[in-house]
Amino acid sequence: MKKLLQLAGATLVLAATADLAQAATLDTVKERGYLQCGVSTGVPGFSNPDDKGNWTGIDVDVCRAMAAAALGDAAKVKYVPLTAKERFTALQSGEIDVLSRNTTWTQTRDTSLGLNFVGVNYYDGQGFMVNKNLGVKSALELDGATVCIQAGTTTELNLADYFRENDMTFQPVVFDTSAQSIQSFETGRCDVLTSDQSQLYALRTKLAKPSDAVVLPEVISKEPLGPVVRQGDDQWLNIAKWSLYALINAEELGLNSSNIDSKAKSKDPAISRFLGKTGTGGKGLALPDDFAYQVIKQVGSYDEVFERNIGSKSPLLIERGINALWTDGGIVYAPPFR
Ligand SMILES: N[C@@H](CCC(=O)N[C@@H](CS)C(=O)NCC(=O)O)C(=O)O
């Protein structure tokens, strides 16, 4: 009897999980009237709340782009702050519709969590930050260091691999949130803070004296960061993909939030297809034909998103580097709207 009950229970759980996976997320989001977007608990430039609770960042803009595409309104997003450890469960359980939280696309995550990575909105790599007065110039001088790190990240394994490969030892000090790790770094609880390099630049802005900290030159891993959705809903995966690709294609086509209206009359066939005036528009996504127009009008092109959040118009001052378009010597490339 007990066995039978257990079996019934297990079947129910399986059925519920399958149901959630099959459910058309677009319909759920439309009925609810807003998108639930999983973000970090606070990484400036990526996903960060101000003191009024308004979220900004390049990851936030991916969610705004999806809301503009799916609901016609970039403001219809509820942000759910998640630690690294909590993020995948929140997506699996249906608490959020998309996770857009400086999350690295890896084979294990893409194939064993019931989730799908959508694409890349920032190519990153892991680095190290130290206090200037340590006098350290290279990560290879860090033998025996105390290292602040966050639980549930790719950072943990990369760190262990790097120290082992270079015959060095370290003492990990593990935290759940970036606020805890940067505070511990500042108070000298650890010699080194390690994370994706962009996040080191972001967290450095939170120090009382940012210029006291230096990011070392070594980049020890590949960290392609991008949004994630649940497996089993291809329509929603496609909406996420083509919202992200809209941002990138707009930059390539020279479109941005200020010029998109004047370009609407353009005879350029690539632009009229992008704007949904010709071609398939939003039909294959069950979205209005002008979905990409809404994304760019309300959120901007990839270069606008980059510059205002992490680039030249932000305190982070990150250069485009490999995150430049493929036509400008970078690796940012999106399939075409045709
Ligand atoms: N990209 C890495 C690291 C992501 C990560 O969680 N980084 C920390 C270090 S800055 C973070 O974002 N913390 C923000 C938070 O605690 O909410 C991963 O996907 O595992």
The ligand as an ORCA input file, in Angstrom:
! r2SCAN-3c Opt
* xyz 0 1
  N      28.653     33.576    -14.132
  C      28.865     32.767    -12.966
  C      28.861     33.593    -11.679
  C      27.531     34.230    -11.424
  C      27.391     34.857    -10.018
  O      26.430     34.517     -9.291
  N      28.267     35.789     -9.643
  C      28.131     36.425     -8.366
  C      29.409     37.183     -8.087
  S      29.450     38.837     -8.555
  C      26.886     37.296     -8.393
  O      26.401     37.672     -9.417
  N      26.311     37.628     -7.273
  C      25.124     38.435     -7.231
  C      24.213     38.001     -6.146
  O      24.686     37.503     -5.145
  O      22.997     38.145     -6.286
  C      27.837     31.657    -12.884
  O      26.916     31.636    -13.708
  O      27.944     30.786    -12.040
*
